[in-house]
Amino acid sequence: MLSWLQFWEDLWGPLRLFQYISVRALGAGITALILGFWIGPTLITLLKKIGAKQAFRDKDEVGKLADLHLGKSHTPTMGGILIFCSVFLSAILWAEPNVYVFTSLITYGLLTAVGFADDYLKVSKKNSKGLPGRYKLLGQLAVTGVALFILLGPLANFLNGAGQENLGSNEKMREFWMPFISYTDLSSVPVLSLGMLSLLYLITLTGTSNAINLTDGLDGLAIGCTVTVALTYAIMAYASGNYLIADYLKISWVPGSGELAIVCVALLGGSLAFLWYNAHPAEVFMGDTGSLAIGGLIGVIALMIHQPLTLIIVGGIFVMEAASVILQVASFKTRGKRIFLMSPIHHHFELKGWKETKVVIRFWILSLLFALIGLATLKLR
């Protein structure tokens, strides 16, 4: 919206700065941060007032962990609303509207609704079950369908407007770029069928949503790792939308995708604001309202700039958390033995005697290292 001010530079020269993505991204980040700080106290008070407390599993299920987390029983959940409002409003204000921005925000909004439904059921029924898994998966499947419809359907041309025909190209969106491979001949880039593309979107969106959801088990853990991932994908989106940088790095040039850098920096700002209230001891939890939606937002951005496989590296902590659950379940069902004291893996370290803050800070360090390695893949081709 504010990008339109660039057309008034004749009235005041500095308005030309609004044409630069870097300037608007900085504005979006600061706006999201301020909104988060402003919304936070009111939202936390409201959640406490309505009794939106986090529901925990019984001691029979989690044993010693229940004692470690006993003090969290009165902490409200659904704090993802704070992040959503901050990010959504900032992105609308600072990003130039196109099919990629629209798709990312619609995906984020719909998954926030799915997560909210899950949290609402947990709070209202006073148990940790929430929305049945099949309904949650159905919601993620529906969101995947909506995202693909927007990107590949006639709506893309309408959203891009006149003179931007290169945006939202069906052929471009079907390209499959892999890290560490340099496609000097663009005709050699694999093009996915609609079925394979749909499967890729579904796996990525559900995978990132559920992985961040599993990571959200300690104060500040998931949101702190989100900060590094959001910053990394802001850089990647900016590079993908800039022809000169994309050509130099031999990565996919997706015209218009640079605007996604603004969405990523807005997510960065909103995440930092939420971390202020979620740092140990947490005043509020994000709940599925935040974790499912943030995962989907990051996933769809990675897909649109043709960096979904790089997300495995950049989001290494999320992959570790999800993999620990998969391995634990597989081992117990096949061998009758557990690999970890408890999964996700952050609980394993808790039960080994690590303080909660030590687990969180060490995972943040690993997340930063994964982010740097992920960025290195842009040049290692």
Number of C-alpha atoms within 10 A of each C-alpha: 11 15 19 14 15 17 12 12 13 10 8 10 10 12 17 16 15 21 16 12 21 17 13 26 27 17 23 32 27 19 22 31 25 17 21 28 19 14 18 22 13 11 18 21 14 13 17 16 11 10 15 23 23 22 22 17 13 12 11 8 9 13 12 12 17 17 10 13 12 10 10 19 12 15 19 27 27 27 26 26 22 27 31 25 17 29 31 21 15 29 32 18 17 26 27 23 18 21 23 30 24 22 22 21 21 18 26 24 21 18 30 25 18 23 27 24 17 24 27 20 16 21 22 13 12 15 14 16 16 21 18 10 11 9 12 19 16 12 18 24 19 15 24 24 14 16 23 19 14 19 22 19 15 12 13 22 21 13 19 19 13 8 8 14 13 13 22 27 16 16 11 18 20 21 19 18 21 19 18 14 15 18 16 11 7 11 8 8 17 13 16 15 12 13 9 12 18 18 14 16 25 22 16 24 30 21 19 27 26 22 25 29 25 23 23 25 16 22 23 28 26 28 30 24 28 26 22 22 26 27 19 24 27 25 17 26 29 25 25 30 22 17 16 12 15 19 14 11 18 19 28 26 22 25 20 24 25 27 27 32 32 32 32 30 30 35 32 29 30 32 31 23 25 29 25 16 21 23 19 16 15 16 23 31 30 28 23 30 29 31 30 33 31 29 24 31 27 27 25 27 29 22 23 24 27 25 25 24 16 23 23 17 21 27 26 23 27 29 19 17 22 22 16 21 19 13 16 19 17 15 15 12 11 8 9 9 12 15 15 18 14 20 21 24 20 25 22 18 18 20 15 10 10 14 12 20 17 12 18 23 15 12 19 22 15 16 24 22 16 22 24 16 15 26 18 13 18 21 15 13 14
